Amino acid sequence: MKIAILADIHGNKRGLETVVNHIENWEPDTVLVNGDIVNRGPSNLECWDFIWQKHLNENWKLVRGNHEEFLLSFYAPKPLENEKSHDLNLFALWAWEQIKHRALEMAQMPDRQSVIAPDGTLLLVTHASNGSSRQGIFPKTEDDELRLLTLPGPAVFVTSHTHRPFVRHVDQTLVVNTGSAGLPFDDDPRASYAQVTWSETSGWSAEIIRLDYDREAAQMDLVTSGFLDEGGPFAQLVLVEYRLAIGMIQRWHRSFNKPYFETDIDLETSVRQMLASEQFRDHTWRPGSR
């Protein structure tokens, strides 16, 4: 039995195309998409429609991610506290305008899927953990915490969300993080997905597949889609995420969230200050300008 699990596409159709081509050549029995198909990238509608058609026509199984949950919150939005809160959501509002007519499809996604092997053992797939769709599992998550986040301890627990792939054991559970098909954060810009197999002789096993894809075209998509110009200052951070394979928006929140809300600094200025550092300034040029 062969199972392919991909996740965290984030509107990157170039990474998605490369991963799907590899999956289809592998010819799995089951394909699962573990959330975050959309948001934080340029081609949200194209990625959504492609995955949804695979779901309808080829029985691909879908799991809701925190970014689907976040976009659905705009369906009946609560008033934002202030202008600063609005500015933080500009890139998500941009994505929502692309995808909002697919909201009812998105709302059908369950928060987990499972596959039962012929011997009765269970593979469980959820976007982040049994804690929540935002409580992720990292390569260095301690075993005690890992036990709590993967309860009730199936034979295989598949997670995504952190954009950092790994395969490890805790007790009798094989824990697999798929990594990201569109936006890796482990310093390796290649797309990733997980191949999980079961056999009568060997039981469960898993492998992370890493794939080069056309990253230059993906970066140009940030421009031609309008995302870089219309997605607010955070769109500049996503561009650097494409280039360095690290989580820039998370870094901004650690360094600037408090001063942003407690001082007069605006979002564009804070992003400019962050990108002026030696670590990032050589990676901020606009695609197509060289």
QUIJO-V92381 format. One record per pair of residues at least 24 apart in sequence whose ideal C-beta (glycine too) atoms are under 8 Angstrom apart, sorted by the first residue. I is the first residue (numbers start at 1). J is the second residue. D is the distance in Angstrom with one decimal. If there is no record, write none. Layout:
# QUIJO-V92381
I:J:D  I:J:D
This chain:
# QUIJO-V92381
1:29:5.5  1:30:7.8  1:115:7.9  1:117:6.3  1:118:7.4  1:197:6.6  1:198:4.4  1:199:7.5  2:26:6.8  2:27:7.2  2:28:4.1  2:29:5.2  2:30:7.6  2:195:7.0  2:196:7.8  2:197:5.4  3:28:5.8  3:29:6.7  3:30:4.7  3:31:7.7  3:32:6.8  3:115:6.0  3:123:6.7  3:195:7.6  3:196:4.5  3:197:7.2  3:198:7.9  4:28:4.2  4:30:7.4  4:31:4.9  4:32:7.3  4:193:6.2  4:194:7.2  4:195:5.9  4:196:7.8  5:31:7.7  5:32:4.7  5:33:7.7  5:34:5.6  5:125:6.3  5:158:5.4  5:160:7.8  5:176:7.5  5:178:5.1  5:193:6.4  5:194:4.6  5:196:6.6  6:31:7.6  6:32:7.8  6:33:5.9  6:34:7.1  6:178:6.2  6:181:4.7  6:193:4.0  6:194:7.7  7:33:6.6  7:34:3.6  7:35:5.6  7:36:6.2  7:63:7.9  7:65:7.1  7:127:7.1  7:160:3.4  7:161:7.6  7:178:4.8  7:179:7.9  7:180:6.8  7:181:6.6  7:193:7.7  8:34:7.8  8:35:7.3  8:36:4.5  8:65:7.4  8:160:5.4  8:161:7.0  8:163:5.5  8:178:7.5  8:179:7.4  8:180:3.7  8:181:6.2  8:182:6.2  8:183:6.1  9:33:7.8  9:36:6.7  9:37:5.0  9:38:7.6  9:41:7.6  9:47:5.3  9:51:7.6  9:180:7.7  9:181:4.9  9:182:4.3  10:36:5.9  10:37:7.8  10:38:7.2  10:39:6.3  10:40:4.4  10:41:4.2  10:67:7.1  10:180:7.3  10:182:4.5  10:183:4.6  11:37:7.8  11:38:5.6  11:39:6.6  11:40:6.7  11:41:2.9  11:42:5.6  11:43:5.0  11:44:4.2  11:46:8.0  11:47:5.4  11:95:6.8  11:182:7.0  12:41:4.8  12:42:7.4  12:43:6.9  12:47:7.3  12:181:7.3  12:182:3.1  12:183:6.3  12:218:5.6  12:221:7.7  13:42:7.9  13:43:4.0  13:46:5.1  13:47:5.5  13:50:7.6  13:218:7.9  13:221:7.0  14:213:5.2  14:214:5.1  14:215:7.3  14:217:5.3  14:218:4.1  14:221:6.9  15:180:7.9  15:181:5.1  15:182:4.1  15:183:7.7  15:191:4.1  15:213:5.1  15:218:6.6  16:47:5.6  16:50:6.9  16:51:7.9  16:181:5.7  16:182:6.3  17:213:7.4  18:191:5.7  18:211:5.1  18:212:7.6  18:213:3.8  18:214:7.7  19:181:4.5  19:191:5.2  19:192:7.9  19:193:5.1  19:211:6.2  19:213:7.9  20:50:7.9  22:193:7.5  22:209:6.4  22:211:5.8  23:193:6.8  26:195:6.6  28:195:7.4  30:61:6.8  30:115:6.0  31:58:7.3  31:60:4.6  31:61:7.1  32:60:7.1  32:61:4.6  32:62:7.6  32:63:6.7  32:113:5.6  32:115:7.9  32:125:5.3  32:158:7.6  33:60:6.0  33:61:7.2  33:62:5.1  33:63:6.8  34:63:4.8  34:65:7.1  34:125:5.6  34:126:7.6  34:127:5.6  34:158:6.6  34:159:7.6  34:160:4.4  34:178:6.1  35:62:8.0  35:63:5.0  35:64:5.7  35:65:2.3  35:66:7.2  35:67:7.3  35:68:6.4  35:109:7.6  35:127:3.7  35:133:7.3  35:160:6.3  35:161:7.4  36:65:3.6  36:66:6.9  36:67:4.4  36:68:7.0  36:127:7.0  36:160:7.2  36:161:7.3  37:65:7.3  37:67:7.9  37:68:7.0  38:67:6.2  38:68:6.7  38:71:6.4  38:95:5.9  38:99:5.6  38:106:7.9  39:67:4.0  39:68:7.9  39:70:6.7  39:71:5.8  39:91:7.7  39:92:5.7  39:95:4.6  40:67:6.7  40:91:6.7  40:92:7.9  40:95:7.5  40:183:6.6  40:238:6.0  40:249:7.7  41:95:7.9  41:182:6.1  41:183:6.8  41:222:7.8  41:227:7.2  41:238:7.0  42:218:8.0  42:221:4.3  42:222:5.1  42:224:7.7  42:225:3.7  42:226:8.0  42:227:4.3  43:221:5.9  43:225:6.4  44:95:4.8  44:98:4.7  44:99:5.0  45:98:4.7  45:99:5.7  45:102:7.4  47:182:8.0  48:99:5.8  48:102:5.6  48:105:7.7  48:106:7.6  49:102:7.7  52:102:7.3  52:105:5.8  61:113:4.6  61:125:7.8  62:109:4.9  62:110:7.5  62:113:7.6  63:109:6.4  63:110:6.5  63:111:6.7  63:112:6.1  63:113:5.4  63:125:5.8  63:126:6.4  63:127:5.6  64:106:7.6  64:109:3.7  64:110:6.5  64:111:5.4  64:127:6.7  64:133:7.1  65:127:4.4  65:133:6.4  65:160:7.4  65:161:7.1  66:127:6.5  66:128:6.9  66:133:4.3  66:134:5.0  66:161:7.0  68:106:5.2  68:109:6.1  69:133:6.1  71:95:6.3  71:96:5.2  71:99:6.5  71:100:7.9  71:103:7.9  71:106:7.2  72:103:6.2  72:106:6.0  72:107:6.1  74:100:7.2  75:100:7.4  75:103:5.3  84:260:6.5  84:261:6.2  84:266:7.9  84:267:7.1  87:232:6.2  87:233:7.5  87:266:7.5  87:267:4.6  88:234:7.4  88:267:6.8  90:231:6.0  90:232:2.9  90:233:7.7  90:234:6.9  90:235:8.0  91:227:7.3  91:231:3.8  91:232:5.4  91:234:4.9  91:235:5.5  91:238:7.1  94:226:7.7  94:227:6.5  94:230:5.5  94:231:4.7  94:232:7.5  114:154:7.7  117:155:7.3  117:198:4.5  117:204:7.2  118:198:7.6  118:200:7.1  119:198:7.9  119:200:7.5  119:203:7.7  121:154:7.5  121:155:3.8  121:156:7.8  121:198:7.7  121:203:7.5  121:204:7.0  122:154:4.1  122:155:5.6  122:156:7.4  123:154:6.6  123:155:6.5  123:156:4.0  123:158:6.6  123:196:6.5  123:198:7.8  123:204:7.2  124:154:4.3  124:156:7.0  124:157:5.5  124:158:6.9  125:158:4.3  126:158:7.6  126:159:6.6  127:159:7.3  127:160:5.8  127:161:5.4  128:159:6.1  128:160:7.3  128:161:3.9  128:162:7.8  129:159:6.0  129:161:7.8  133:161:7.4  134:161:7.4  136:161:4.3  136:162:4.0  137:161:7.6  137:162:6.6  137:175:6.9  137:177:6.2  138:162:5.4  138:164:5.9  138:177:8.0  139:164:5.8  139:166:4.3  139:168:7.5  139:177:7.4  143:170:5.3  146:170:4.7  146:175:6.6  147:171:6.9  150:175:6.1  155:203:7.7  155:204:5.5  156:196:6.2  156:204:5.2  156:206:7.1  158:194:6.6  158:196:7.0  163:247:6.9  165:192:4.7  165:194:7.2  165:208:4.4  165:210:7.8  166:208:7.2  167:194:7.8  167:206:4.8  167:207:7.1  167:208:6.2  174:204:5.4  174:205:7.6  174:206:6.1  176:206:4.6  176:208:7.8  178:208:7.5  179:208:6.3  179:210:7.9  183:238:7.9  183:241:6.0  183:242:7.4  184:245:4.6  185:241:7.4  185:245:6.3  185:246:5.7  185:247:4.4  186:245:6.5  187:244:7.5  187:245:5.4  187:246:6.4  188:245:5.7  189:215:6.1  189:242:7.5  189:243:7.5  189:244:7.7  189:245:4.3  215:242:6.5  215:243:7.9  216:287:7.4  218:242:6.2  219:243:7.3  219:287:4.2  220:287:4.9  220:288:6.1  222:287:6.4  223:286:6.9  223:287:5.2  223:288:6.1  228:286:7.3  228:287:7.8  232:267:7.0  233:267:4.8  233:268:4.5  233:270:7.7  233:271:4.1  233:272:7.9  234:267:7.6  234:271:7.0  236:271:5.7  236:275:6.5  236:284:6.6  237:271:6.3  237:274:7.6  237:275:7.7  239:283:7.9  239:284:7.0  239:287:7.5  240:275:6.9  240:280:5.7  240:283:5.1  240:284:6.4  243:283:4.7  244:280:7.6  244:283:6.0  248:274:7.8  248:280:7.9
